[in-house]
Amino acid sequence: MISIDLILFFIASSLVVGGGVLVVTVKNIVYAAFALLVAMLGTAGIFLLAFADFLALVQILIYGGAVVIVILFALMLTRLEDFKGLTDNSQKPLAVLVSLTVLAIMLYAIVATAMPSSQGDPINMIDLGVSLFQDWAIPFEVASLVLLVALIGAVVLVRQDEEGR
């Protein structure tokens, strides 16, 4: 008999795979960004099924929220004329060959690697929180400042181009 966990895993994994396929196949880049959000939410669902609540929350907040919003901001700041010259690329066969090679290497690694049979020690959430706010607070803030500067720089570049017309 099929358990509820297995059904939920199949639903979440189909969201991940379907969203990923749509990201690379859809022609409209805004739809691709939303398909990326679907893939990220499916990944969060897989984390929930693995009882990794913190990782699921991080997946939704950081990847599902912040990254997709940054992509949408970048799309809003890009001029429409930049997309008109895009056509099918002549490097598509090479990209397919490289993708299939990477897939074969990954499948070989999955089959050839022995899975550990022992359970790891559970993570204490208090120690994780202390580590995040003491040891990793400054690198996190530096990364957010770099993203903020990049966004401001993009706005300045777009405004200069519009004023120069």
N, C-alpha and C positions, 0 to 999 in steps of 0.2 A: 504494500500500500504506500502511496506517495504522501509524504508528510507536508504540513503547511510550510515548514521552513524551506523545503525543496521547491515548492511552488513559488514562494516569495523570492528565492534565489533566481529561479528562471525568469521571473518578471523583471527583477533588478538587472540581471545580466543582459536581458534582451533590450532594456533601456540603454545600457552602456553601449552595446554593440550597434543597435539601431541609431542612437545619437551619433556615435563615431562615424558610421557609414554616411549619415546625412551631412556631417561636417565636411567631409571631403568630396561629396558628390553634388550637393545642392549648388546652384548657380548664384543665388542671392546670398550675399555675405551676411546680411542681418539674420536670415533664417539659419545660416550656419552657426552664428553666435548662439541663437536659441537652442539649436541642436546640441551644441557644446554644453549648454546648461542642463539639458536633459541627460546627457551622458554623465555629467558631474553628479546630478541627483541620484542616478542609478548607482554610481560608485558609493555614494553615501549610504544608499540602501544596503549594499553589500557589506559595508562596514558595520551597519546596525545588526545585520544577521550574524556577524562574527563577534558580536558583543563589544565592539570598539566604539562606544558612544562618543568619546572625545574626538576620535578621528572623523566620525560622521559629521559632528558639529563643525569641525574645522573645514571639512570638505564642502559643506553647504555655505558657510559664512565666507571663507576665503576664496575658494575656487569657484563655487557656484555663484557667489555674489560679487566679490571684488574683481575677479579676473574677467568675468563676462561684462561687467559694467565698464571696466577699462577698455575692453575691446569695442563696446558700443560707443564710448566716448571717442575712441580713435576713428571709428567709422563716421561719426558725426562731424569730426574735424577734417576729414578727407574730402577733397573736392570731387564732385561727380565726374569731372572731365578726366580724372586720373584712371577711372575704371573703363572708359569707353574704348581704349586701345587694347584691352585684354582680350586675347583669343586663346584657342587651344595652343599649348606649348609643344614645341617639337621634341622636348625632352621627356615626354610622357612615357614612351616605351622604356627608357632608362630608369625612370622612377618606378615603374611597375616591376622591372627586374630587380632593382635594389630592394624594394619592399618585399618581394617574394623571398629574396635571399635572407633578409633579416627575419622574416617569419620562419624560414627553415631553421635558422640558427637558434631562434627562441624555442621552437618546438623540440629540437634536439636537446637543448639545455634542460627543458622541462622533463623530458623522458629520461635523460642520463643522470639527473640529480636525484639522489636518495633523499626522501623526506624524513626529517627527524621524528622520532616516535614519542619523545618526552615532551611534557608540557613545560612552558617557561614560567618563571615566577610572575605573579600578578604585579601590576604597576600600582603603586600607592599614589592616588590622585593629589594628595597634599604635597608629596615630594615633586610631582610633575608640575604643579602650580608654582611652587617655590622656585624650581629650576627655570620655568618659563619667565617669571617676573624678575628673577635676580640675574641669571646667567645669559638669557637670550633677549632681554628687553632692549638693549642698545642696538644689536644687529637688526631686530625687527623694526625699530624706529628709523634706523638708517635706510633700510629698504623702502619704508614708506616715504621717506623724504626724497629718495631717488625717483620713485614713481611720481610724486607730486611735482618735482622739477621737470620731469619729462612731459607731464601733462601741461604744465604752464608753458614750456618751450614749444609744444605743438600748437597751443593757442596763439602764441606770439608769432610763430611762423605763418600760420594761416591768416592772421590779421594783416601781416605785412604784405602777403601776396594779394589779398583783396584790396588793400589800399594802393598797391602799385599798379593796378589795372587801369 
